[in-house]
Amino acid sequence: MITVGDRDRRALHAVLHQTPCIAEPSFAPWWPDTDAGRENMTRRLGQLCGEGLLARHAAVAALPAAVALFYHWTPGMPAPEFGPLAWELARRWAAVEPRRVVFYIAGERAARHYGRTIRSPLKSAAALAHNLALGMVFMDYSVRRPVLVGGWVCEEVVADSRGHGEKVVDAVIVDSTGTPALCVELAGASYAASNGERLKEIHRDCEARSLPYEMWTASDGGRR
């Protein structure tokens, strides 16, 4: 039996309620950037798995080394130039090679104790790379914009609030009243294959609702 600390609870809450899975390296900013810090991180994640609070998996996935904000839009701005953006998106994802990734999802004991919003984190092998990259976006928020990450609402909740045929973004940041304030979308490899059409779809939907949005994707050569 271990004592669950604040950092542990943050990790459990993330995979239970905010993002389906998180790659092991994505947790690194929560620990000191030293060999000892990395060893302690791996040991602690293993302890949480041993208690049934997390579950460790490994898979081969086309996951970039880092993600970065690709572009953003707010009401009043002109529409993005989708042609050049689509070309750049395809270029970035063409450089991403499949690799073995160790990652974590919520364990059954955590779900029983804390409840869960994300019901099927491994429902689709095809979606794994996308969800792992989205986990990288979430962790970036947790470090750089911790106030906003508290308002991060996952896709499952977003889907329940949308009508038939309406777009569902990967996440929404809500304000203190629960009102959507910012949409967050991860433009993955499938976006790169759509010639900019999926970028346009997200833009049209957010523009119609007067909602700002951020589009994230693979970083350019590992740069943030």
C-alpha positions as CSV (number, residue, x, y, z in Angstrom):
1,M,0.0,0.0,0.0
2,I,1.4,3.4,-1.0
3,T,0.4,6.9,0.0
4,V,-1.2,8.8,-2.9
5,G,0.3,12.3,-3.1
6,D,-0.8,15.4,-4.9
7,R,1.3,14.6,-8.0
8,D,-0.1,11.1,-8.1
9,R,-3.7,12.4,-7.9
10,R,-2.9,14.8,-10.8
11,A,-1.7,12.0,-12.9
12,L,-4.8,9.8,-12.1
13,H,-7.2,12.6,-12.7
14,A,-5.6,13.3,-16.0
15,V,-6.1,9.8,-17.4
16,L,-9.5,9.3,-15.8
17,H,-11.1,12.5,-16.8
18,Q,-9.0,14.6,-19.2
19,T,-6.9,12.7,-21.8
20,P,-7.0,8.9,-22.7
21,C,-3.4,8.1,-22.3
22,I,0.0,9.6,-21.5
23,A,3.4,8.5,-22.8
24,E,6.0,7.9,-20.2
25,P,8.3,10.7,-21.4
26,S,5.5,13.2,-21.3
27,F,5.4,12.9,-17.5
28,A,9.0,14.0,-17.2
29,P,8.3,17.8,-16.6
30,W,6.6,16.9,-13.4
31,W,9.9,15.5,-12.0
32,P,13.4,17.2,-11.7
33,D,15.4,17.1,-15.0
34,T,18.1,14.9,-13.6
35,D,19.0,11.2,-13.8
36,A,17.7,10.7,-10.3
37,G,14.5,12.6,-11.2
38,R,13.9,10.3,-14.2
39,E,14.6,7.2,-12.1
40,N,12.2,8.4,-9.4
41,M,9.5,9.1,-12.1
42,T,9.8,5.5,-13.5
43,R,9.8,4.0,-10.1
44,R,6.7,6.0,-9.0
45,L,4.8,5.2,-12.1
46,G,5.6,1.5,-11.6
47,Q,4.4,1.7,-8.0
48,L,1.1,3.2,-9.2
49,C,0.8,0.4,-11.6
50,G,1.5,-2.1,-8.9
51,E,-1.4,-0.7,-6.9
52,G,-3.7,-1.0,-9.9
53,L,-4.1,2.8,-10.1
54,L,-2.3,3.0,-13.5
55,A,-1.9,0.4,-16.2
56,R,1.3,0.3,-18.3
57,H,1.3,-0.5,-22.0
58,A,3.7,-0.5,-24.9
59,A,3.0,-0.1,-28.6
60,V,4.6,1.0,-31.8
61,A,3.1,4.3,-32.9
62,A,4.0,7.2,-35.1
63,L,4.5,9.7,-32.3
64,P,6.5,12.9,-32.7
65,A,9.3,13.7,-30.3
66,A,7.4,16.9,-29.3
67,V,4.2,18.8,-30.1
68,A,3.8,22.5,-30.6
69,L,1.1,25.1,-31.2
70,F,0.6,25.2,-35.0
71,Y,-1.7,28.2,-35.2
72,H,-4.6,29.8,-33.3
73,W,-7.7,31.7,-34.3
74,T,-9.9,34.1,-32.3
75,P,-13.1,35.8,-33.5
76,G,-12.3,38.9,-35.5
77,M,-9.1,37.4,-37.0
78,P,-9.0,36.6,-40.8
79,A,-9.3,32.9,-41.7
80,P,-6.0,31.0,-41.7
81,E,-4.3,30.3,-45.0
82,F,-5.2,26.7,-45.2
83,G,-3.2,25.8,-48.3
84,P,0.3,26.5,-46.9
85,L,-0.8,25.1,-43.5
86,A,-1.9,21.8,-45.1
87,W,1.5,21.6,-46.9
88,E,3.4,22.3,-43.7
89,L,1.3,19.7,-41.8
90,A,2.0,17.0,-44.4
91,R,5.8,17.9,-44.3
92,R,5.9,17.5,-40.5
93,W,4.1,14.2,-40.3
94,A,6.0,12.7,-43.2
95,A,9.1,13.1,-40.9
96,V,7.6,11.2,-38.0
97,E,8.7,7.6,-37.9
98,P,6.9,4.8,-35.9
99,R,8.6,3.9,-32.7
100,R,8.0,1.9,-29.5
101,V,6.2,4.0,-26.9
102,V,5.5,3.1,-23.3
103,F,2.4,4.8,-22.0
104,Y,-0.1,4.7,-19.2
105,I,-3.9,4.6,-18.9
106,A,-6.1,4.6,-15.7
107,G,-6.2,1.4,-13.8
108,E,-9.4,-0.3,-12.7
109,R,-8.8,0.4,-9.0
110,A,-8.4,4.2,-9.7
111,A,-11.6,4.1,-11.8
112,R,-13.5,2.4,-8.9
113,H,-12.2,4.9,-6.4
114,Y,-12.4,8.2,-8.3
115,G,-14.9,7.4,-11.1
116,R,-14.0,7.9,-14.7
117,T,-15.1,10.1,-17.7
118,I,-12.9,8.4,-20.3
119,R,-14.5,4.9,-20.6
120,S,-12.5,3.2,-23.4
121,P,-9.0,4.7,-23.6
122,L,-7.8,1.8,-25.9
123,K,-10.9,1.5,-28.0
124,S,-9.1,2.0,-31.3
125,A,-5.5,1.1,-32.3
126,A,-5.7,3.6,-35.1
127,A,-6.4,6.4,-32.6
128,L,-3.6,5.5,-30.3
129,A,-0.9,7.8,-31.9
130,H,-3.4,10.7,-31.9
131,N,-4.3,10.2,-28.3
132,L,-0.7,9.9,-27.2
133,A,0.1,13.2,-29.0
134,L,-3.0,14.8,-27.4
135,G,-1.6,13.7,-24.1
136,M,1.6,15.6,-24.9
137,V,-0.5,18.7,-25.5
138,F,-2.3,18.2,-22.2
139,M,1.0,17.9,-20.4
140,D,2.3,21.0,-22.1
141,Y,-0.7,22.8,-20.7
142,S,-0.1,21.4,-17.3
143,V,3.4,22.9,-17.1
144,R,3.0,26.1,-19.1
145,R,-0.7,27.0,-18.4
146,P,-1.7,25.2,-15.2
147,V,-4.6,27.4,-14.5
148,L,-6.2,26.6,-17.9
149,V,-5.5,22.8,-17.6
150,G,-8.0,22.8,-14.7
151,G,-10.7,23.7,-17.1
152,W,-9.7,21.0,-19.7
153,V,-12.8,19.0,-20.7
154,C,-12.2,15.8,-22.7
155,E,-13.7,14.7,-26.0
156,E,-16.3,12.4,-24.5
157,V,-17.9,15.2,-22.6
158,V,-17.7,17.5,-25.6
159,A,-19.4,14.9,-27.7
160,D,-22.3,14.6,-25.3
161,S,-23.0,18.3,-25.7
162,R,-23.0,18.4,-29.5
163,G,-25.8,17.6,-31.8
164,H,-25.8,15.0,-34.6
165,G,-23.4,15.9,-37.4
166,E,-21.7,18.6,-35.4
167,K,-17.9,18.7,-35.1
168,V,-16.4,17.4,-31.9
169,V,-13.0,18.8,-30.9
170,D,-10.4,17.0,-28.9
171,A,-10.8,19.2,-25.8
172,V,-12.4,22.4,-24.6
173,I,-11.2,24.7,-22.0
174,V,-14.1,26.0,-19.9
175,D,-14.3,29.1,-17.7
176,S,-15.3,29.2,-14.1
177,T,-19.0,29.0,-15.1
178,G,-18.5,25.9,-17.2
179,T,-18.9,27.9,-20.5
180,P,-16.6,26.9,-23.4
181,A,-13.8,29.5,-23.7
182,L,-11.2,27.8,-26.0
183,C,-11.2,24.7,-28.2
184,V,-8.1,22.6,-28.5
185,E,-7.5,20.3,-31.5
186,L,-4.5,18.0,-32.3
187,A,-3.9,17.9,-36.1
188,G,-2.5,14.4,-36.5
189,A,-1.5,12.4,-39.5
190,S,-5.1,12.0,-40.7
191,Y,-5.2,15.8,-41.0
192,A,-2.1,15.8,-43.1
193,A,-3.8,13.4,-45.6
194,S,-7.0,15.6,-45.9
195,N,-5.5,18.4,-48.0
196,G,-6.6,21.0,-45.5
197,E,-10.2,19.9,-45.4
198,R,-10.2,18.9,-41.8
199,L,-8.6,22.2,-40.8
200,K,-11.3,24.0,-42.6
201,E,-14.1,22.0,-40.9
202,I,-12.8,22.8,-37.4
203,H,-12.4,26.5,-38.4
204,R,-16.0,26.7,-39.8
205,D,-17.4,25.1,-36.7
206,C,-15.6,27.3,-34.2
207,E,-16.2,30.4,-36.3
208,A,-20.0,29.7,-36.3
209,R,-19.9,29.4,-32.5
210,S,-17.5,32.4,-32.1
211,L,-15.1,30.2,-30.2
212,P,-11.4,30.7,-30.2
213,Y,-9.4,27.7,-30.9
214,E,-5.8,26.3,-30.9
215,M,-4.5,23.9,-33.5
216,W,-1.5,21.8,-32.3
217,T,0.6,19.3,-34.2
218,A,4.0,17.7,-34.4
219,S,6.7,20.2,-33.7
220,D,9.1,21.2,-36.5
221,G,12.2,19.2,-36.1
222,G,11.7,18.8,-32.4
223,R,11.4,22.5,-31.8
224,R,8.6,23.8,-29.6
